[in-house]
């Protein structure tokens, strides 16, 4: 590797500027994007991406990309999860430089709508000796392939930003802890003060209904009591959201939110998510895995076919686990997105757990997908 390239004053200055730009942030998301932008600039790549490994270290939990237009990203749909050449770099975390991607034995091609890519440079990012993720750079500008000097610059950048990434990770953990303490305090206040007062007010109104002199007044009092009951249910749902269990980061609620945030890349916006009931405590692991797989399929289907401007995800737990995904897109069309292997997979998952699946037109336009499974079922 020609480390003499790093003795070039211009290259050294560019590397220093890149490292300083990355260290300007403590927030993880903007920092990751700055790393990709810096790597792309240093190496002359048209496209750049950073894949963050999940806890297993075998697939990608996050994929930050730079260089593609939003409409191209929307057409591609689901971000890569670590197959093909990306997976090869995960299994063997060493720099990888290719003149032609398709010639590599692990190449699996690109999804429909993906821009053509030929030259490739991949470099692992290590934090405290462990692989944090990988830098992916493609389409060298002004040359047929990336040079050994480009590889040296990318490796040097990866080494230089490791400390900044570690600081951002630590900052995120401290922030999470602070927010967790605040959320628990708010949840206690809601339960001990707000709900108790609402409940007492509802009982008081209910007790005077029989004393009301006319039917219209009694009707209004009953409506007020019903509104208070609905408010109490909403506050309890909020309390469930504010009081995650100790393993919240790996709980169903957190994973649903993570999937929805991930889908925002393909949709162009983040779905609205609502919960009701003790999601993390009541949903068995076997049901959770099928539920999350079905939600991923549903959101990917909307991104690919619905042309939607809004998506609502509702997950509730009562006598059963009830997932609803609605969109305001183009709706049901013959031969459209209501047919296909993705929907068949969702239906099969529900049936194997003794549940049901349906897809229908939504009043006012769009579609409504419902996935329901009884509690306590096992795959």
NUNUNU-898853 format. One record per residue (C-alpha): residue in three letters; x, z, y. Coordinates in steps of 0.25 Angstrom, whole numbers, m for minus. Each point is the difference from the previous one (the first is absolute). Example, Ala and Ser with C-alpha at 12.3 -4.5 7.8 and 13.67 -1.06 7.14 Angstrom:
NODE   rest    east      up   north
NODE    ala      49      31     m18
NODE    ser       6      m2      14
***
This chain:
NODE   rest    east      up   north
NODE    unk       0       0       0
NODE    unk       6      m4      13
NODE    unk       0      13       8
NODE    unk      10      m7      10
NODE    unk     m13      m6       6
NODE    unk      m3      14       5
NODE    unk      12       0       8
NODE    unk      m6     m11       9
NODE    unk      m3       7      13
NODE    unk     m13      m8       2
NODE    unk      m4       4     m14
NODE    unk       4      14       1
NODE    unk      m8       1      14
NODE    unk     m12      m6      m7
NODE    unk       1      10     m11
NODE    unk       1      11      10
NODE    unk     m12      m4       8
NODE    unk      m8      m2     m13
NODE    unk       3      15      m4
NODE    unk      m3       5      13
NODE    unk     m13      m7       1
NODE    unk      m4       6     m14
NODE    unk       4      14       4
NODE    unk      m8      m1      13
NODE    unk     m13       4      m9
NODE    unk      m3      13      m8
NODE    unk     m13      m6      m5
NODE    unk       2      m6     m14
NODE    unk      m9     m12       2
NODE    unk       6      m6      13
NODE    unk      14       4      m5
NODE    unk      m2      m9     m13
NODE    unk      m5     m11       8
NODE    unk      13       1       9
NODE    unk       9       0     m12
NODE    unk      m7     m13      m5
NODE    unk       1      m7      14
NODE    unk      15       5       2
NODE    unk       3      m6     m14
NODE    unk      m7     m13       3
NODE    unk       8      m2      13
NODE    unk      13       4      m6
NODE    unk      m1     m10     m11
NODE    unk      m8     m11       7
NODE    unk     m11       1     m10
NODE    unk     m14      m6       3
NODE    unk      m7      10      m8
NODE    unk       3      15      m3
NODE    unk      m6      11      m7
NODE    unk       2      14      m5
NODE    unk      m6       5     m13
NODE    unk      m1      15      m1
NODE    unk       0       5     m15
NODE    unk     m10       9      m5
NODE    unk       2      14      m7
NODE    unk       3      m7     m13
NODE    unk      11      m9       6
NODE    unk      m6     m12      m8
NODE    unk      m9      m6      10
NODE    unk      m3      m1      15
NODE    unk      m8      10       7
NODE    unk       1      m7      14
NODE    unk       4     m14       5
NODE    unk       4      m2      14
NODE    unk       2     m15       4
NODE    unk       4      m7      12
NODE    unk       0     m15       4
NODE    unk     m14      m5      m6
NODE    unk     m12      m2       9
NODE    unk     m12       9      m2
NODE    unk      m9     m12      m5
NODE    unk      11      m3     m11
NODE    unk       0      14      m4
NODE    unk     m15       1      m1
NODE    unk       0     m13      m9
NODE    unk      10       6     m10
NODE    unk      m8      13      m2
NODE    unk       6      11      m8
NODE    unk      14       4       4
NODE    unk      11      m1     m12
NODE    unk       1      12      m9
NODE    unk      14      m3      m5
NODE    unk      m1     m12     m10
NODE    unk       9     m12      m2
NODE    unk      13       0       8
NODE    unk      m4      13       8
NODE    unk      m2       7     m13
NODE    unk      14      m5      m5
NODE    unk       6       7      13
NODE    unk      m8      13      m4
NODE    unk       6       0     m14
NODE    unk      14      m4       4
NODE    unk       2       6      15
NODE    unk      12      m8       3
NODE    unk       1     m11      11
NODE    unk      m6     m13      m4
NODE    unk       2     m14       7
NODE    unk      m6     m13      m5
NODE    unk       0     m14       6
NODE    unk     m13      m3      m7
NODE    unk     m10      10      m4
NODE    unk      m8      m8     m10
NODE    unk      13      m2      m8
NODE    unk       1      15      m3
NODE    unk      m5       3     m15
NODE    unk      m9      11       6
NODE    unk      m6      m8      10
NODE    unk     m16       0      m2
NODE    unk      m3      m9      12
NODE    unk      m9       3      12
NODE    unk     m15       2       2
NODE    unk      m9     m10       7
NODE    unk       3      m1      15
NODE    unk      14       5      m1
NODE    unk      10      m7       9
NODE    unk      11      m7      m8
NODE    unk      13       8      m2
NODE    unk      13      m4      m6
NODE    unk      12       8       4
NODE    unk       0      15      m3
NODE    unk       8      12       3
NODE    unk      m4      14      m5
NODE    unk       7      13       3
NODE    unk      m4      14      m5
NODE    unk      m2      11      10
NODE    unk       5      14      m5
NODE    unk      m3      13       6
NODE    unk       8      13      m6
NODE    unk       5      m9     m11
NODE    unk     m14      m4      m5
NODE    unk      m6     m14       2
NODE    unk     m10       1      11
NODE    unk      m4     m14       0
NODE    unk       5     m14       2
NODE    unk       2     m10      11
NODE    unk      m4     m14      m3
NODE    unk       4     m12       9
NODE    unk      m4     m14      m2
NODE    unk       2     m14       6
NODE    unk      14       0       7
NODE    unk      m1      m7      13
NODE    unk      11     m11       3
NODE    unk       5       0     m14
NODE    unk      m4      m3     m15
NODE    unk       2      15      m4
NODE    unk       5      13       4
NODE    unk      15       3       1
NODE    unk       9      11      m6
NODE    unk       1       4      15
NODE    unk     m15       1       1
NODE    unk       0       9     m12
NODE    unk      11       9       6
NODE    unk      m8       2      12
NODE    unk     m13       3      m7
NODE    unk       8      10      m9
NODE    unk       6       7      12
NODE    unk     m13       1       7
NODE    unk      m7       6     m13
NODE    unk      11      10       0
NODE    unk       0       3      15
NODE    unk     m15       3       1
NODE    unk      m1       9     m13
NODE    unk       2      12       9
NODE    unk     m11      m4      10
NODE    unk     m10      m3     m12
NODE    unk       3      14      m5
NODE    unk      m2       6      13
NODE    unk     m14      m7       1
NODE    unk      m3       4     m14
NODE    unk       3      15       4
NODE    unk      m8      m2      13
NODE    unk     m12      m5      m7
NODE    unk       0      12     m10
NODE    unk       1      10      12
NODE    unk     m12      m7       7
NODE    unk      m8       0     m13
NODE    unk       2      15      m1
NODE    unk      m4       2      14
NODE    unk     m12      m8      m1
NODE    unk      m4       6     m13
NODE    unk       0      14       6
NODE    unk      m8      m5      12
NODE    unk     m10      m7     m10
NODE    unk      m2      13      m8
NODE    unk      m2       8      13
NODE    unk     m11     m10       5
NODE    unk      m6       0     m14
NODE    unk      m2      15       0
NODE    unk      m6       0      14
NODE    unk     m10     m10      m4
NODE    unk      m4       7     m13
NODE    unk       0      14       6
NODE    unk      m6      m3      13
NODE    unk      m6     m13       2
NODE    unk      m7      m2     m13
NODE    unk      m5      15       0
NODE    unk      m6      m2      14
NODE    unk      m7     m13      m4
NODE    unk      m6       6     m12
NODE    unk      m5      12       7
NODE    unk      m6      m9      11
NODE    unk      m7      m9     m11
NODE    unk      m6      13      m7
NODE    unk      m5       4      14
NODE    unk      m7     m13       2
NODE    unk      m6      m1     m14
NODE    unk      m6      14       2
NODE    unk      m8      m4      12
NODE    unk      m5     m13      m5
NODE    unk     m13       7      m6
NODE    unk      m2       6      14
NODE    unk       0     m13       7
NODE    unk     m14      m2       7
NODE    unk      m1     m15      m3
NODE    unk       5     m11     m10
NODE    unk       9      m7       9
NODE    unk       8      12       4
NODE    unk       1       4     m15
NODE    unk       5     m14      m3
NODE    unk      10       1      11
NODE    unk       5      13      m5
NODE    unk       1      m5     m15
NODE    unk       8     m12       5
NODE    unk      10       9       8
NODE    unk       2       8     m13
NODE    unk       2     m12      m8
NODE    unk      10      m5      11
NODE    unk       7      14      m1
NODE    unk       1      m1     m15
NODE    unk       6     m14       1
NODE    unk      10       5      10
NODE    unk       4      11      m9
NODE    unk       3     m10     m11
NODE    unk       8      m8       9
NODE    unk       8      12       4
NODE    unk       2       4     m14
NODE    unk       6     m14      m3
NODE    unk       9       2      11
NODE    unk       5      13      m5
NODE    unk       3      m6     m14
NODE    unk       8     m11       8
NODE    unk       8      11       8
NODE    unk       3       9     m12
NODE    unk       8      m9     m10
NODE    unk       5       7     m13
NODE    unk      15       3      m1
NODE    unk       2     m14      m7
NODE    unk      m8      m7      11
NODE    unk      11     m11       2
NODE    unk      m3      m4     m15
NODE    unk     m15       3       0
NODE    unk     m11     m10       0
NODE    unk      m4       2      14
NODE    unk      14      m3       5
NODE    unk       2     m12      m9
NODE    unk     m13      m6       4
NODE    unk       4       1      15
NODE    unk      14      m6      m4
NODE    unk      m7     m11      m7
NODE    unk      m8      m3      12
NODE    unk      11       1      10
NODE    unk       8     m10      m9
NODE    unk     m12      m9       0
NODE    unk       1      m1      15
NODE    unk      12     m10      m1
NODE    unk      m9     m10      m7
NODE    unk     m13       3       7
NODE    unk       6       0      14
NODE    unk      m7      14       2
NODE    unk      m1      13      m7
NODE    unk     m13       3      m8
NODE    unk      m8      12       5
NODE    unk       0      11     m11
NODE    unk     m10      11      m3
NODE    unk       0      11     m10
NODE    unk     m11       9      m5
NODE    unk       2      11     m10
NODE    unk      12       7      m7
NODE    unk       7     m14      m3
NODE    unk      14       6      m4
NODE    unk      m6      12      m9
NODE    unk     m11      m8      m7
NODE    unk       6     m13      m3
NODE    unk       8      m1     m14
NODE    unk      13      m7       0
NODE    unk      m5     m10     m10
NODE    unk     m12      m4       9
NODE    unk       9       1      13
NODE    unk       9     m11      m6
NODE    unk     m11      m9      m3
NODE    unk      m7       3      14
NODE    unk      13      m3       8
NODE    unk       2     m13      m8
NODE    unk     m14      m4       3
NODE    unk       1       3      15
NODE    unk      13      m8       0
NODE    unk      m7     m12      m6
NODE    unk     m12       1       9
NODE    unk       9       1      13
NODE    unk       8     m12      m5
NODE    unk     m12      m8      m3
NODE    unk      m6       3      14
NODE    unk      14      m4       7
NODE    unk       0     m13      m8
NODE    unk     m14      m5       1
NODE    unk      m9       8       9
NODE    unk       5      m4      14
NODE    unk      m4      14       4
NODE    unk       2       7      14
NODE    unk      m4      14      m6
NODE    unk       1       7     m13
NODE    unk      m6      13      m4
NODE    unk       5       8     m12
NODE    unk      m9      12      m4
NODE    unk       4       9     m12
NODE    unk      m9      12      m4
NODE    unk      m1      10     m11
NODE    unk     m13       6      m5
NODE    unk      m6      m2     m14
NODE    unk      10     m12       0
NODE    unk      11      m7       7
NODE    unk      m6     m10       9
NODE    unk       9     m11       7
NODE    unk      m6      m9      10
NODE    unk       7     m11       7
NODE    unk      m7      m8      11
NODE    unk       4     m12       9
NODE    unk      m6      m8      11
NODE    unk       6     m13      m5
NODE    unk      m6     m13      m4
NODE    unk      m8       6     m11
NODE    unk      m4      m5     m14
NODE    unk       3     m15      m2
NODE    unk      m2      m9     m13
NODE    unk      14       0      m7
NODE    unk       5       9      11
NODE    unk       7      14      m1
NODE    unk     m11       6      m8
NODE    unk       5      m7     m12
NODE    unk      14       2      m6
NODE    unk       9       9      m9
NODE    unk       2      11      10
NODE    unk     m15       3       0
NODE    unk      m1      m1     m15
NODE    unk      12      10      m1
NODE    unk      m8      10      10
NODE    unk     m12      m2      m9
NODE    unk       7       3     m13
NODE    unk       7      12       6
NODE    unk     m13       6       4
NODE    unk      m7      m3     m14
NODE    unk      11       6      m8
NODE    unk      m2      13       8
NODE    unk     m15      m1      m3
NODE    unk      m3      m4      15
NODE    unk      m5     m13       7
NODE    unk       5     m10      10
NODE    unk      m8      m9       9
NODE    unk       2     m10      11
NODE    unk     m11      m5      10
NODE    unk      m3      m5      13
NODE    unk       0      10      12
NODE    unk     m11       1       9
NODE    unk       4      m7      13
NODE    unk      11      m8      m7
NODE    unk      12       3      m8
NODE    unk       1       6     m14
NODE    unk      m1      14      m6
NODE    unk       7       4     m13
NODE    unk      m3      12      m8
NODE    unk       8       7     m11
NODE    unk      m6      12      m6
NODE    unk       5       9     m12
NODE    unk      m5      13      m5
NODE    unk       8      12       2
NODE    unk       8       5     m12
NODE    unk       1     m13      m7
NODE    unk      14      m4      m6
NODE    unk       6     m13      m2
***
